[in-house]
Amino acid sequence: MVSAADLSSMEPLFPEPAPLKEPALAVVREAGALGGQLHPVTRSSVAELLRAINTYHSNLIEGHDTRPGDIERALAGSLSTSPERRALQMEARAHVEVQRLVEKRLETDPSLVLTGREFLSFIHCEFYERMPAEWRVVRDADGTKERPVVPGRLRDEEVEVGRHRPPPAPMLPALLERFERAYDPSRMEGLEATMAVAASHHRLLWIHPFLDGNGRVARLFTDACLRRAGLGGHGLWTASRGLARQRSRYLDALAAADAERWNDYDGRGARSRAALTAFARFFLDVCLDQIRFMSSLLELDGLLARIEDYVERRARGGLGPKLPREARHLLGEVLLRGEAPRGDAPRITGTSQRTARRIMAQLVRERLLVSDTPKGPVRLGFPVSAVGFYFPHLFPQDVLGS
């Protein structure tokens, strides 16, 4: 039997609102404007790229450095023969696939309770069913004991995570029920919902409902909450990139928010309200930084100029096989229009039909343009080979050639 005192061990559930009002308002305002200049088809293509970006950085937080090229190859169905790289690729592919599943559920089930145990278990189950078998176990620090991680199942034993000792396993159902009621987005709106996303991210990790994979589940859950709250910016930004870039501060802020109440002025719950507020401020600042970063990259004139510069560099032969300068007209037109019929290539490039077909074929072969069918209209593609030029610093520059 779980007592009221047991449930109160998670209190307070919400941070102090006053210090968070300004960053929360900025997140709401700037997330809503993100990508407004882009054609919806182009936005969708960029969002597909951001799934890989989110995957790379979320896994990096876990200490798994899966190179962008390996992620791209995994999504294309090409896995490494190296067991270690293959496992990392499978993890990355699983992350992208689960992101898509989550987005589909958000679109098709408006009544879905994101904070509910069913949804959290769904994320964990879908992720771990796709994980390599050797990663579906956890080991003691000394390596003497292995336990299987059952996809979607709550942990039934006690664990330690660094200095944090999560609540006992018998308390999990009641704590998750409290978590669901407190943070259900349908019960709140506006700035309260924005602050709740930050608070729920910490409290879910504090509960630590699964034997392993809680960090990944929490970040996927948070992505879903941001989308449901209207803060997803069409999928054009990712909190995980900002959290990975400040990994030490992120982990320190999480650990600090685990702390018990400092004194009688530190709220009325068992945990520190000041520390939870500090974590929420850190989280919202990270979100705002990433929204602004992506807003600068998606400014239309700047993006068009970088695409043209990339083609010019290719035309000079400095970046692999030469690319005709006329390709910049085709890439620019598709950027602005979202997509273009293949038959428009001679008009757009100002070349003969034969030359235009050759340019189109090269762009499609290199996935700078992509299409759903061999003869269908083309839209922008974002292969790893071009991402560093189109979107500087989206990935760390030193990993793009891998």
C-alpha positions in Angstrom: 0.0 0.0 0.0 1.5 3.3 -1.1 0.9 6.1 1.5 0.3 9.8 1.0 3.8 10.3 2.4 5.2 8.1 -0.3 3.4 10.1 -3.0 4.6 13.4 -1.5 8.2 12.3 -2.1 7.8 13.7 -5.6 6.5 17.1 -4.5 6.7 19.9 -5.5 5.5 19.1 -9.0 5.9 22.6 -10.3 8.6 25.2 -10.2 8.3 28.7 -9.0 6.6 30.5 -12.0 7.9 34.0 -11.6 11.5 33.3 -12.7 10.3 31.3 -15.7 7.6 33.6 -17.1 10.0 35.5 -19.5 11.8 32.5 -21.0 8.6 30.5 -21.3 6.9 33.4 -23.1 9.9 33.7 -25.5 9.7 29.9 -26.2 6.0 30.1 -27.0 6.4 33.2 -29.2 9.5 32.1 -31.2 8.6 28.4 -31.6 5.4 29.5 -33.2 7.2 31.6 -35.8 9.9 29.0 -36.6 10.1 28.0 -40.3 7.4 30.4 -41.4 9.3 31.4 -44.5 9.7 27.8 -45.8 7.3 26.0 -48.1 5.5 23.2 -46.2 7.1 20.6 -48.4 10.6 22.0 -47.6 9.7 22.2 -43.9 8.8 18.5 -44.0 12.1 17.6 -45.6 14.0 19.7 -43.0 12.0 18.0 -40.2 13.1 14.6 -41.6 16.7 15.7 -41.3 16.0 17.0 -37.7 15.0 13.5 -36.7 18.5 12.3 -37.4 19.9 15.4 -35.6 17.7 14.6 -32.6 18.9 11.0 -32.7 22.6 11.8 -32.9 22.4 14.2 -30.0 20.1 12.1 -27.8 22.4 9.1 -28.2 25.4 11.4 -27.5 24.0 12.3 -24.1 24.0 8.5 -23.4 27.7 8.4 -24.3 27.0 6.8 -27.7 28.8 8.6 -30.5 27.0 7.3 -33.7 28.5 9.2 -36.7 26.0 11.0 -39.0 27.2 8.9 -42.0 26.4 5.7 -40.1 23.0 7.0 -39.2 22.3 7.9 -42.8 23.4 4.4 -43.9 21.4 2.7 -41.2 18.2 4.5 -42.4 19.0 3.4 -45.9 19.2 -0.2 -44.7 23.0 -0.5 -44.8 24.5 -1.8 -41.6 28.1 -2.1 -40.7 29.9 -5.5 -40.5 31.6 -4.2 -37.3 29.4 -5.5 -34.3 30.0 -2.3 -32.3 29.1 0.1 -35.2 26.2 -2.1 -36.2 24.7 -1.9 -32.7 25.1 1.9 -32.7 23.4 2.1 -36.1 20.5 -0.1 -34.9 20.0 2.1 -31.8 20.0 5.2 -34.1 17.6 3.7 -36.5 15.3 2.7 -33.6 15.3 6.2 -32.3 14.2 7.7 -35.7 11.6 5.0 -36.2 10.1 5.6 -32.7 10.1 9.4 -33.3 8.0 8.7 -36.4 5.6 6.4 -34.5 5.2 9.0 -31.8 4.4 11.8 -34.3 1.9 9.5 -36.0 0.1 8.8 -32.7 0.0 12.6 -32.0 -1.6 13.2 -35.4 -4.1 10.4 -35.3 -5.1 10.3 -31.6 -5.9 13.8 -30.2 -7.2 12.2 -27.0 -3.8 10.5 -26.3 -2.7 11.1 -22.7 1.0 11.8 -23.2 1.7 11.6 -19.4 -0.1 8.2 -19.1 1.7 5.0 -18.2 0.5 3.5 -21.5 2.2 6.0 -23.7 5.4 5.9 -21.7 5.5 2.1 -21.9 4.7 2.4 -25.6 7.8 4.5 -26.2 10.0 2.2 -24.2 8.5 -0.9 -25.8 8.9 0.3 -29.4 12.4 1.5 -28.7 13.7 -1.7 -27.0 12.1 -4.1 -29.4 14.3 -2.5 -32.1 17.5 -2.4 -30.0 20.3 -4.9 -30.6 20.0 -8.0 -28.4 23.2 -7.3 -26.6 21.9 -3.9 -25.4 18.7 -5.4 -24.0 20.5 -6.3 -20.8 21.8 -4.3 -17.9 24.9 -5.3 -15.9 26.0 -4.6 -12.3 29.0 -2.3 -12.0 31.2 -5.3 -11.4 29.8 -7.2 -14.3 28.8 -10.2 -12.2 25.0 -10.0 -12.8 22.9 -9.4 -15.9 19.2 -8.7 -16.0 17.1 -8.5 -19.2 15.4 -5.3 -20.1 11.8 -6.2 -21.1 10.4 -3.8 -23.6 7.7 -1.6 -22.1 7.8 -3.3 -18.6 8.2 -1.2 -15.5 11.2 -2.1 -13.4 10.5 -4.6 -10.5 13.8 -4.0 -8.6 15.7 -1.2 -7.0 18.4 0.6 -8.9 21.0 3.3 -8.4 21.8 6.0 -11.0 24.9 7.7 -10.0 24.1 9.4 -6.7 20.3 9.1 -7.3 18.3 6.3 -5.7 15.0 6.2 -7.5 11.8 5.4 -5.6 11.2 1.7 -4.7 9.6 -0.4 -7.5 6.3 -1.0 -5.6 5.7 2.8 -5.6 6.0 3.1 -9.4 2.3 2.6 -10.4 1.1 5.2 -7.8 3.8 7.7 -8.7 3.1 7.4 -12.4 -0.6 7.9 -11.8 0.2 11.0 -9.9 2.6 12.1 -12.7 -0.2 11.6 -15.2 -2.7 13.7 -13.4 -0.3 16.5 -12.6 1.3 17.0 -16.0 -1.5 16.0 -18.4 -1.3 18.8 -21.1 -5.1 18.7 -21.5 -5.4 20.1 -18.0 -3.4 23.3 -18.7 -2.6 25.8 -21.3 -0.3 28.7 -22.2 2.8 29.4 -20.1 1.7 26.8 -17.4 1.9 24.1 -20.1 5.4 25.3 -21.2 6.7 25.2 -17.6 5.1 21.8 -17.1 7.1 20.3 -20.0 10.4 21.3 -18.2 9.2 20.0 -14.8 7.8 16.7 -16.1 11.1 16.0 -17.9 12.9 16.0 -14.6 10.3 14.2 -12.5 10.0 11.4 -15.1 13.8 10.8 -14.8 13.5 11.0 -11.0 10.9 8.3 -11.0 13.1 6.2 -13.3 10.2 3.8 -14.3 12.2 1.4 -16.4 15.2 -0.7 -15.7 17.1 1.0 -18.6 16.5 3.5 -21.3 14.8 6.2 -19.1 16.9 9.0 -20.6 15.8 8.2 -24.2 12.2 7.7 -23.1 12.2 11.0 -21.3 13.6 13.0 -24.3 11.1 11.3 -26.7 8.3 12.0 -24.3 9.4 15.6 -23.9 9.5 16.0 -27.7 5.9 14.8 -27.8 4.9 17.2 -25.1 6.5 20.2 -26.9 4.6 19.2 -30.0 1.3 18.8 -28.2 1.8 22.2 -26.5 2.3 23.8 -30.0 6.0 24.4 -29.3 7.5 21.9 -31.7 8.0 24.5 -34.5 6.9 22.0 -37.2 9.6 19.6 -36.0 12.3 22.1 -37.0 14.3 22.2 -33.7 15.4 19.7 -31.1 16.1 20.2 -27.4 18.4 17.2 -27.5 21.0 19.2 -29.5 21.2 21.9 -26.8 21.2 19.4 -24.0 24.0 17.4 -25.6 26.1 20.6 -26.1 25.8 21.3 -22.4 25.8 17.7 -21.3 27.6 18.2 -18.0 25.4 21.1 -17.0 22.3 19.1 -18.0 23.3 16.1 -15.9 24.3 18.4 -13.0 21.0 20.3 -13.1 19.1 17.0 -13.2 21.0 15.7 -10.2 20.5 19.0 -8.3 16.8 18.9 -8.8 16.7 15.4 -7.1 17.7 17.2 -3.8 15.5 17.2 -0.8 14.1 20.5 0.4 16.9 22.7 1.7 15.0 24.6 4.4 11.6 26.0 5.4 11.9 28.6 2.7 12.3 26.1 -0.1 8.7 25.2 -0.9 6.6 22.7 1.1 7.3 19.4 -0.6 9.9 16.8 0.1 12.1 17.9 -2.8 13.8 21.3 -3.4 11.5 23.7 -5.3 14.4 26.1 -5.9 16.4 23.3 -7.5 13.5 22.3 -9.7 13.0 25.9 -10.7 16.7 26.1 -11.6 16.4 23.0 -13.7 13.3 24.4 -15.5 15.1 27.7 -16.2 18.1 25.8 -17.6 15.8 23.7 -19.8 13.8 26.6 -21.1 17.0 28.5 -21.9 18.3 25.6 -23.8 15.0 25.3 -25.8 15.1 29.0 -26.6 18.7 28.9 -27.7 18.0 26.0 -30.1 14.9 27.7 -31.5 16.9 30.8 -32.2 19.7 28.8 -33.7 17.4 27.0 -36.1 15.6 30.2 -36.9 18.9 31.7 -38.1 19.7 28.7 -40.2 16.2 28.6 -41.8 16.1 32.3 -42.8 15.3 31.9 -46.5 17.9 34.3 -48.1 20.7 32.9 -46.0 19.8 29.3 -46.7 19.5 30.0 -50.5 22.9 31.7 -50.4 24.5 28.7 -48.7 23.0 26.3 -51.2 24.4 28.4 -54.1 27.8 28.6 -52.4 27.8 24.8 -52.0 27.1 24.3 -55.7 29.8 26.9 -56.6 32.3 25.0 -54.5 31.3 21.7 -56.2 31.6 23.4 -59.6 35.2 24.3 -58.9 35.9 20.7 -58.0 36.8 21.2 -54.4 34.2 18.9 -52.9 34.3 15.7 -54.8 32.7 15.2 -58.2 32.0 18.4 -60.1 28.5 19.7 -60.2 27.3 22.0 -63.0 26.7 25.6 -61.8 23.2 25.5 -63.3 22.3 23.0 -60.6 22.0 26.0 -58.2 18.9 27.2 -60.1 17.2 23.8 -59.7 18.0 23.5 -56.0 16.9 27.1 -55.4 13.6 26.7 -57.3 12.8 23.6 -55.3 13.7 25.3 -52.0 11.2 28.1 -52.8 8.5 26.0 -54.4 8.7 22.9 -52.2 8.9 20.6 -55.2 9.2 20.8 -59.0 8.2 18.5 -61.9 11.2 16.9 -63.5 10.0 18.2 -66.9 10.6 21.8 -65.6 14.4 21.2 -65.4 15.3 22.6 -68.8 13.4 25.8 -68.1 14.7 26.2 -64.6 18.4 25.5 -65.4 18.3 27.3 -68.8 20.0 24.3 -70.5 19.1 21.8 -73.2 16.8 19.0 -72.3 19.7 16.5 -72.4 21.9 18.6 -70.1 19.0 19.2 -67.8 18.3 15.5 -67.5 22.0 14.9 -66.7 22.0 17.6 -64.0 18.7 16.1 -62.6 20.1 12.6 -62.6 23.2 13.6 -60.7 21.3 15.6 -58.1 18.9 12.6 -57.5 21.8 10.1 -57.4 23.5 12.2 -54.7 20.2 12.7 -52.9 20.4 16.4 -53.2 17.0 16.0 -54.7 14.7 13.2 -53.7 11.4 11.9 -55.0 8.8 9.3 -54.0 8.8 7.7 -57.5 11.3 7.5 -60.4 9.3 10.0 -62.4 7.6 12.0 -59.7 8.3 15.6 -58.7 11.5 16.3 -56.8 12.0 18.0 -53.4 15.1 18.9 -51.5 17.2 16.2 -49.9 19.7 16.7 -47.2 22.5 14.1 -47.5 25.2 14.2 -44.8 27.7 15.3 -47.5 25.8 18.6 -47.9 24.4 19.2 -44.4 27.5 20.9 -43.1 27.3 23.5 -45.9 23.6 24.0 -45.9 23.3 24.1 -42.1 26.6 25.0 -40.4 27.2 23.5 -37.0 24.0 21.5 -36.9 26.3 18.5 -36.5 29.8 19.0 -35.0 32.0 19.7 -38.0 34.6 17.0 -37.1 32.1 14.1 -37.4 30.5 14.9 -40.8 33.2 13.2 -42.8 32.7 9.9 -41.0 
